[in-house]
């Protein structure tokens, strides 16, 4: 039989065991919050107490009002949270991963003061104590404070968490900061004032508490990782400012207090101030890398090594300061335009670099405002005082003059002129051709003079050589003269010895021999003189030789004629005029084979003069003529004139 009494106890126990949570929740208001959750409580109504409704503009209850409760339930067991009065929502922890930042937006709190966009930090255990946040005067809206890597029990009814990346500034980069909240920038400045105590803007409340200004900041951030509230600051990364070797960096600051000029009364071309003040800093930066804010400062790199500037169309240096310079076109005194390339070497002392920048603003302005007009006008003025030829021929002197003039000018601008060099000079083509032709003619004239001197020397050598070679001929000629003289004397003696028998012939022959010897001697002497003179100068020597040869021939003929005449006189004196005449006629008739008697003579008489005698006579004459022709020698050819002299 069923024991109903036992069942009456067992059934409720089983029901309680099975439905214990429901029973506890309904009858005892039990709430269990897991270890990885928090309980967000919403109160539906108020049974006891005077504060039954939230004040206007509030959404979070801190004093037991109905609505979203500021107090959350941490993991654990809670009683009295009856379901008809409370709603408990389980929410996960807020987890901020490594390298992230949690930005906080509050949905309730006091109003942010006018002129600000961020709510100031209040003590609230990293926004985990919502009641403390509201009780301590926390403001609604975006918060200056943020949460970093970790797990947080945050009431999401009050706070909204936005997770962003941690700010990283890379190597050789500079972070330029712009603050989005703070006091206005002072009038006359382009950036806020320098403040401390904010740990590179990671404590933005410290920045605001120390009077930080909104807008561009003078401080910069170096390479590294930073927990920054990107609602409070913006970061722009730019490369570090590099001052290369051989340069100094002149800093021009656009912020800071107006400083006192440190150059004194002698420099009147701008203020040069101490470091940190507004203006050109007196101390330039040496070679290296610097974390400069490109919006608040400007760095002008000034070369301290020798700097070459080219006034040439086809040449430009790597520094590009002469990229706008071109070949200088000038006009000479005689109206010819011509081009010339100029190179100027300058040096800016390191301690004078700030003055150069204060005066001109940049090295490009120095080139365009001073060097370009100074050098261009100097050479134009110099060219107008000279013609092209003189300018070319006095290039070195003009280069030295330009160097001294430009050095004096640049000294006034705190720049050292090292050297001025004139490069290629390009005269007009027509004038250059004239100069070239003139130079070629001059060189040809020198060549001709040299050749003439060489010819004269060669003639002298040949003359001396000929004289030396003719010595043998001269000796031989002298011997010939002596031999001829002796032969003539012998012939005379012989003729005188034979004169007793045939005085006329001997004397005539002796005299003729003497005249021939004299003529031969004179001819030899004339030939030697003619030969020597001929070697003196080729053309003149030849003419002189011909002249001497002719004179010798004439003297020979004259001597022969004279000797012949004297011989004739002696023969006439010896034989008598008539006999000598008959003798010469007979001699010429015989020498010329002249027929005096006719070949045939026929007469009519008998005897010795009969026709038979005539025929026999003709036959005998023919035979005699044949024998005579055989006996007469052939007349030799007359020697040529040149052979007479040999």
C-alpha positions in Angstrom: 0.0 0.0 0.0 1.4 3.4 -1.0 2.7 5.5 1.8 1.2 8.8 0.9 2.9 10.5 3.8 6.3 9.6 2.4 5.3 10.7 -1.0 4.1 14.0 0.4 7.7 14.7 1.6 9.6 13.1 -1.3 7.8 14.8 -4.2 8.6 18.4 -2.9 12.1 17.4 -2.3 12.6 16.1 -5.8 10.9 19.1 -7.3 13.2 21.4 -5.2 16.3 19.4 -6.3 15.3 19.6 -9.9 14.0 23.2 -9.9 16.2 24.6 -7.2 17.5 27.5 -9.3 14.1 28.5 -10.2 12.9 28.2 -6.7 15.8 30.1 -5.3 15.5 32.8 -7.9 11.7 33.2 -7.4 11.4 32.8 -3.7 14.8 34.0 -2.5 15.9 36.4 -5.3 19.2 34.4 -5.8 21.5 35.6 -8.6 24.8 33.8 -9.5 27.4 35.8 -11.5 30.0 33.6 -13.3 33.6 34.2 -12.9 34.1 35.7 -16.4 31.1 37.9 -16.2 29.7 40.9 -14.4 26.1 41.6 -13.6 24.5 44.7 -15.1 21.6 45.5 -12.8 18.4 47.3 -13.9 15.9 48.2 -11.2 12.3 48.2 -12.4 10.7 50.1 -9.6 11.2 51.4 -6.0 9.2 50.0 -3.1 10.7 52.0 -0.3 12.4 55.4 -0.2 11.9 58.9 -1.4 14.1 58.9 -4.5 11.9 56.8 -6.8 12.9 58.5 -10.2 16.2 59.6 -11.7 16.9 63.3 -12.1 16.5 64.8 -15.6 19.4 64.1 -18.0 20.6 61.2 -16.0 20.4 57.6 -17.1 22.4 55.8 -14.4 21.2 55.5 -10.9 23.6 55.9 -8.0 21.2 56.1 -5.1 18.8 53.2 -5.6 16.6 55.0 -8.2 14.8 52.9 -10.7 16.8 52.4 -13.9 20.3 51.3 -14.9 22.2 50.9 -11.7 25.7 52.2 -11.5 26.7 49.4 -9.2 27.5 46.2 -11.0 27.6 42.6 -9.6 31.0 41.0 -9.5 31.3 37.3 -10.0 29.6 35.5 -7.0 26.2 34.7 -5.3 23.6 37.4 -4.5 20.2 37.2 -2.7 17.2 39.5 -2.7 17.4 40.3 -6.4 13.8 39.2 -7.1 13.1 39.0 -10.7 10.0 41.1 -10.5 12.0 44.1 -9.3 15.5 43.5 -10.8 16.8 42.5 -14.1 20.4 41.2 -14.1 22.2 41.0 -17.5 25.4 39.1 -17.7 28.2 40.9 -19.6 31.7 39.8 -20.5 34.8 41.5 -19.2 36.3 44.3 -21.3 39.6 42.9 -22.6 42.2 45.2 -24.1 44.7 43.2 -26.1 48.4 43.8 -26.2 49.4 46.8 -28.3 45.9 48.3 -28.1 44.3 51.2 -26.2 40.7 51.4 -24.9 39.2 54.8 -25.4 36.2 55.5 -23.1 33.0 57.2 -23.9 30.7 58.0 -21.0 27.0 58.0 -21.5 26.2 59.9 -18.3 27.7 62.5 -16.1 28.1 66.2 -15.9 28.2 68.4 -19.0 31.7 69.1 -20.5 32.5 72.8 -20.0 32.1 75.0 -23.0 35.3 75.3 -25.1 36.4 71.8 -24.4 35.7 68.5 -26.2 37.0 66.0 -23.7 35.9 65.1 -20.2 38.5 65.4 -17.6 39.7 62.4 -15.6 38.1 61.5 -12.3 39.0 58.7 -9.8 37.0 55.6 -10.8 39.3 52.7 -10.7 39.9 52.8 -14.5 36.2 53.3 -15.1 35.3 50.0 -13.2 33.6 52.0 -10.4 30.7 53.7 -12.2 29.2 55.1 -9.0 32.6 56.7 -8.0 32.9 58.1 -11.5 29.5 59.8 -11.3 29.8 60.9 -7.6 33.3 62.4 -8.3 31.9 64.6 -11.0 32.7 62.5 -14.1 31.6 64.1 -17.3 29.7 62.6 -20.1 31.3 62.2 -23.5 34.7 61.3 -24.7 37.2 60.9 -21.8 40.7 62.1 -21.6 41.7 59.0 -19.7 41.9 55.6 -21.3 42.6 52.0 -20.4 45.5 50.0 -21.5 46.2 46.3 -21.9 44.2 44.1 -19.4 40.8 42.9 -18.4 38.2 45.3 -16.9 34.8 45.0 -15.2 33.2 48.0 -16.8 29.5 48.9 -16.7 28.7 49.1 -20.4 25.3 50.8 -19.5 27.5 53.8 -18.6 30.7 53.4 -20.6 31.4 52.5 -24.2 34.8 51.2 -25.0 36.5 51.8 -28.4 39.7 49.8 -29.0 42.4 51.4 -31.1 46.0 50.8 -32.1 48.9 51.9 -29.9 50.8 54.7 -31.6 54.2 53.7 -32.9 56.8 56.2 -34.2 59.3 54.5 -36.4 63.1 54.9 -36.5 64.5 58.1 -38.0 61.0 59.6 -37.8 59.6 62.4 -35.7 56.1 62.6 -34.4 54.6 66.1 -34.8 51.8 66.5 -32.3 48.5 68.4 -32.7 46.4 68.6 -29.5 42.6 68.6 -30.0 41.8 70.1 -26.6 43.2 72.7 -24.3 43.6 76.4 -24.0 43.6 78.5 -27.2 47.0 79.3 -28.7 48.2 82.8 -27.6 47.8 85.6 -30.1 50.8 86.0 -32.4 51.9 82.4 -32.1 51.4 79.5 -34.5 51.8 76.7 -31.9 51.1 76.2 -28.2 53.5 76.9 -25.4 56.0 74.3 -24.2 54.6 72.4 -21.1 56.0 69.6 -19.0 54.5 66.9 -16.9 52.5 64.9 -19.5 54.9 62.0 -20.3 54.9 62.6 -24.1 51.2 63.5 -24.2 50.3 60.1 -22.7 48.9 61.9 -19.6 46.7 64.3 -21.4 45.1 65.5 -18.1 48.6 66.5 -17.0 49.0 68.4 -20.2 45.7 70.2 -19.6 46.4 70.8 -16.0 49.7 72.5 -16.8 48.0 74.9 -19.2 48.6 73.1 -22.5 47.2 74.7 -25.6 45.2 73.1 -28.3 46.6 73.0 -31.8 50.2 72.5 -33.0 52.6 71.7 -30.3 56.3 72.7 -30.2 57.4 69.4 -28.7 57.9 66.4 -30.9 58.0 62.7 -30.2 60.8 60.4 -31.0 60.8 56.8 -32.1 58.9 54.4 -29.8 55.5 53.0 -28.8 53.1 55.3 -27.0 49.7 54.9 -25.2 48.0 57.9 -26.7 44.4 59.0 -26.7 43.8 59.6 -30.4 40.7 61.7 -29.4 43.0 64.0 -27.6 46.1 64.2 -29.9 46.9 63.5 -33.5 50.4 62.4 -34.6 52.0 63.1 -38.0 55.2 61.3 -38.7 57.9 63.0 -40.7 61.6 62.1 -41.3 64.2 63.5 -39.0 66.1 66.6 -40.3 69.5 65.6 -41.6 72.4 67.9 -41.7 75.0 66.2 -44.0 78.8 66.3 -43.5 80.2 69.5 -45.0 77.1 71.5 -44.1 75.8 73.4 -41.1 72.1 73.8 -40.3 70.8 77.3 -39.7 67.6 77.1 -37.7 64.8 79.6 -38.3 62.2 79.4 -35.5 58.7 80.5 -36.1 57.7 80.3 -32.4 58.9 81.5 -29.1 59.4 84.9 -27.6 60.9 87.8 -29.5 64.5 87.7 -28.7 67.2 90.3 -28.6 69.5 90.5 -31.6 73.0 89.2 -30.6 74.9 90.5 -33.6 75.2 94.1 -32.4 74.9 97.3 -34.3 77.2 96.3 -37.2 74.8 93.8 -38.7 71.5 95.5 -39.9 70.0 92.8 -42.1 67.8 90.8 -39.7 67.7 89.6 -36.1 69.8 86.7 -35.0 68.6 85.4 -31.6 69.5 82.8 -29.0 68.3 79.3 -29.2 64.6 78.8 -28.4 63.6 82.3 -29.4 61.8 83.4 -32.6 64.1 84.2 -35.4 67.4 82.9 -36.8 69.3 81.1 -34.2 72.8 82.3 -33.6 74.3 78.8 -33.2 74.0 76.6 -36.3 73.6 72.9 -36.0 76.5 70.7 -37.0 76.3 67.5 -39.1 73.8 65.0 -37.7 70.1 64.2 -37.4 67.8 66.4 -35.5 64.2 66.0 -34.3 62.8 69.3 -35.6 59.2 70.3 -36.0 58.9 71.2 -39.6 55.9 73.4 -38.9 57.5 75.5 -36.1 61.1 75.6 -37.4 62.9 75.6 -40.7 66.4 74.4 -41.3 68.5 75.9 -44.0 71.5 73.7 -44.9 74.5 75.9 -45.7 77.6 74.2 -47.3 80.8 75.0 -45.5 83.0 73.3 -48.0 84.2 75.0 -51.2 81.1 75.4 -53.4 81.5 75.6 -57.2 78.9 77.5 -59.2 79.0 77.2 -63.0 77.7 79.8 -65.4 77.5 77.2 -68.2 74.7 75.7 -70.1 76.1 72.1 -70.2 77.3 71.8 -66.6 75.6 71.8 -63.2 76.8 70.7 -59.8 75.0 68.1 -57.6 73.9 70.8 -55.1 71.7 72.4 -57.9 72.4 75.9 -56.7 73.6 76.7 -60.2 70.7 75.0 -62.1 69.3 78.3 -63.2 72.7 79.7 -64.2 73.7 79.8 -67.9 76.5 80.8 -70.2 77.2 84.5 -70.0 76.7 86.4 -73.3 78.7 89.6 -73.6 79.3 92.2 -76.3 82.8 93.5 -77.1 83.8 97.1 -77.8 83.9 96.3 -81.5 80.3 95.1 -81.4 80.8 91.3 -81.5 78.7 89.2 -79.2 80.4 86.2 -77.7 79.8 83.6 -75.0 82.0 82.6 -72.1 81.7 80.0 -69.3 82.6 81.1 -65.8 83.1 79.0 -62.6 83.0 80.7 -59.2 84.3 79.0 -56.1 82.9 80.3 -52.8 83.1 79.4 -49.2 80.7 80.2 -46.4 82.3 80.0 -42.9 80.3 78.1 -40.4 80.1 81.0 -37.9 78.9 83.3 -40.7 76.2 81.0 -42.0 73.4 82.5 -39.8 74.2 85.9 -41.1 74.0 84.7 -44.7 70.6 83.2 -44.0 69.4 86.2 -42.0 70.4 88.4 -44.9 69.1 86.3 -47.9 66.8 83.7 -46.4 68.4 80.8 -48.4 71.5 79.9 -50.4 69.4 80.0 -53.6 68.6 83.7 -52.8 72.4 84.4 -52.3 73.1 83.0 -55.7 70.2 84.7 -57.5 70.5 88.1 -55.7 74.2 88.6 -55.4 76.4 86.1 -57.3 74.5 86.0 -60.6 74.2 89.8 -61.1 77.6 90.5 -59.7 79.5 88.1 -61.9 77.3 88.6 -65.0 77.6 92.4 -64.9 81.3 92.3 -64.2 82.1 90.3 -67.3 79.7 92.3 -69.5 81.3 95.6 -68.4 84.8 94.1 -68.8 84.0 92.9 -72.4 82.7 96.4 -73.4 86.2 97.8 -72.6 87.9 95.5 -75.0 87.7 93.9 -78.4 87.3 90.2 -78.8 90.9 89.6 -79.8 92.2 91.5 -76.8 89.8 89.8 -74.5 91.0 86.4 -75.7 94.7 87.3 -75.5 94.4 88.9 -72.0 92.3 86.1 -70.5 94.6 85.4 -67.5 94.8 89.1 -66.5 91.0 89.5 -66.7 90.5 86.3 -64.7 92.8 87.8 -61.9 90.9 91.1 -62.0 87.5 89.3 -61.8 88.8 87.3 -58.8 89.8 90.4 -56.9 86.7 92.4 -57.8 84.3 89.5 -56.8 86.2 88.8 -53.6 85.8 92.4 -52.5 82.0 92.3 -53.2 81.3 89.0 -51.5 83.2 90.0 -48.4 80.5 92.5 -47.7 78.0 89.6 -47.7 79.9 87.4 -45.3 81.0 85.0 -48.1 84.5 84.2 -49.1 85.4 84.2 -52.8 88.0 81.4 -53.2 88.6 81.7 -57.0 87.1 82.9 -60.2 87.8 80.9 -63.3 87.0 81.7 -67.0 86.2 78.6 -68.9 85.4 78.3 -72.6 85.3 81.5 -74.6 83.2 81.1 -77.8 83.8 84.1 -80.2 81.7 84.6 -83.3 82.3 81.9 -85.9 83.2 84.5 -88.6 85.7 86.2 -86.4 87.1 82.9 -85.2 87.6 81.9 -88.9 89.5 85.2 -89.5 91.7 84.6 -86.5 92.3 81.1 -87.6 93.2 82.1 -91.1 95.5 84.8 -89.8 97.2 82.4 -87.4 97.6 79.9 -90.2 99.2 82.6 -92.4 101.6 83.6 -89.6 102.6 80.0 -89.1 103.0 79.5 -92.8 105.2 82.6 -93.0 107.3 81.2 -90.1 107.5 77.9 -92.0 108.6 79.6 -95.2 111.2 81.6 -93.3 112.5 78.5 -91.7 112.5 76.7 -95.0 114.4 79.6 -96.6 116.9 79.6 -93.8 117.3 75.9 -94.3 117.7 76.3 -98.0 120.3 79.1 -97.5 122.2 76.8 -95.1 121.9 74.0 -97.5 123.2 76.2 -100.3 126.1 77.3 -98.1 126.8 73.6 -97.3 126.6 72.7 -101.0 128.8 75.7 -101.9 131.4 74.7 -99.5 131.1 71.1 -100.6 131.4 72.2 -104.2 134.4 74.4 -103.4 136.0 71.4 -101.7 135.1 69.2 -104.6 136.4 71.8 -107.1 139.8 72.0 -105.4 140.9 69.0 -107.4 139.6 70.6 -110.6 141.3 73.9 -109.7 144.7 72.1 -109.1 144.2 70.2 -112.3 143.3 73.4 -114.1 146.4 75.1 -112.7 148.5 72.2 -113.8 146.9 72.3 -117.2 147.7 76.0 -117.4 151.3 75.4 -116.5 151.6 72.4 -118.8 150.0 74.4 -121.6 152.4 77.3 -120.8 155.3 75.0 -121.0 154.0 73.3 -124.1 153.5 76.7 -125.6 157.0 77.7 -124.7 158.4 74.5 -126.2 156.4 75.0 -129.3 157.7 78.5 -129.5 161.2 77.4 -129.1 160.6 74.7 -131.6 159.1 77.2 -134.0 162.0 79.5 -133.5 164.4 76.7 -134.2 162.5 75.8 -137.3 162.2 79.4 -138.3 165.5 79.3 -140.0 164.0 77.0 -142.6 160.5 78.1 -142.5 160.3 81.0 -140.2 156.8 82.1 -141.2 155.2 78.7 -140.6 157.1 78.0 -137.3 156.4 81.5 -135.9 152.8 81.3 -136.9 152.4 77.8 -135.5 154.2 78.8 -132.2 152.1 81.9 -131.8 148.9 80.0 -132.6 149.9 77.3 -130.0 150.6 80.0 -127.5 147.2 81.7 -128.1 145.5 78.3 -127.9 147.2 77.6 -124.6 146.2 81.0 -123.2 142.7 80.6 -124.4 142.6 77.1 -122.9 144.0 78.4 -119.6 141.5 81.3 -119.6 138.7 78.9 -120.4 139.7 76.5 -117.6 139.9 79.4 -115.2 136.5 80.8 -116.3 135.0 77.3 -116.1 136.3 76.9 -112.6 134.9 80.3 -111.6 131.6 79.5 -113.3 131.4 76.1 -111.6 132.1 77.7 -108.2 129.5 80.4 -108.7 127.0 77.9 -110.0 127.0 76.1 -106.7 126.4 79.3 -104.8 122.8 79.6 -106.0 121.3 77.0 -108.3 119.6 79.3 -110.8 122.2 82.1 -110.6 125.1 79.7 -110.7 123.8 78.2 -113.9 123.3 81.5 -115.5 126.8 82.6 -114.4 128.2 79.4 -115.7 126.7 79.9 -119.1 127.9 83.5 -119.1 131.5 82.5 -118.2 131.4 79.7 -120.7 130.3 82.2 -123.4 133.0 84.6 -122.4 135.6 81.9 -122.5 134.5 80.8 -126.0 134.6 84.4 -127.2 138.1 84.9 -125.8 139.2 81.6 -127.3 137.9 82.7 -130.7 139.4 86.1 -130.2 142.8 84.6 -129.3 142.7 82.2 -132.2 141.8 85.0 -134.5 144.5 87.2 -133.1 147.1 84.4 -133.4 145.9 83.7 -136.9 146.3 87.4 -137.8 149.7 87.6 -136.3 150.7 84.4 -138.2 149.4 85.9 -141.4 151.4 89.1 -140.7 154.6 87.0 -140.2 153.9 85.0 -143.4 153.2 88.2 -145.3 156.4 89.7 -144.0 158.3 86.6 -144.9 156.8 85.8 -148.4 155.6 89.2 -149.5 152.1 90.3 -149.9 151.5 89.0 -153.5 153.2 85.7 -153.0 151.3 85.1 -149.7 148.1 85.9 -151.4 148.8 83.5 -154.2 149.9 80.9 -151.7 146.6 81.1 -149.7 144.5 81.1 -152.8 146.3 78.0 -154.1 145.9 76.4 -150.6 142.2 77.0 -150.5 141.6 75.8 -154.0 143.4 72.6 -153.1 141.7 72.3 -149.8 138.3 72.8 -151.3 138.9 70.6 -154.5 138.0 73.5 -156.6 138.3 72.7 -160.4 140.2 75.4 -162.3 140.7 73.5 -165.5 137.6 72.2 -167.4 137.2 68.4 -167.4 136.8 68.3 -171.2 138.6 70.6 -173.6 138.2 69.7 -177.3 139.8 71.7 -180.0 139.9 71.2 -183.8 143.7 71.1 -184.4 145.7 67.9 -185.1 148.7 66.6 -183.4 148.8 67.2 -179.7 145.7 69.2 -179.8 143.7 66.7 -181.8 140.4 65.2 -180.6 142.2 62.0 -179.8 144.4 63.9 -177.4 141.3 65.5 -175.9 139.6 62.1 -175.2 142.8 60.7 -173.7 143.1 63.7 -171.5 139.5 63.3 -170.3 140.2 59.7 -169.4 143.2 60.6 -167.5 141.4 63.2 -165.6 138.7 60.8 -164.6 141.3 58.4 -163.2 143.0 61.3 -161.4 139.8 62.4 -159.9 139.0 58.9 -158.6 142.5 58.6 -157.0 142.2 62.1 -155.6 138.9 61.4 -154.0 140.3 58.2 -152.3 143.3 60.2 -151.1 141.3 63.2 -149.6 140.3 62.4 -146.0 136.8 63.0 -144.7 136.4 66.3 -143.0 135.6 65.7 -139.3 132.5 67.2 -137.7 133.1 70.4 -135.8 133.0 69.9 -132.1 130.2 71.3 -130.1 130.7 74.4 -128.0 130.5 72.5 -124.8 133.2 70.0 -126.0 135.7 72.9 -126.6 135.6 73.6 -122.9 136.4 70.0 -121.9 
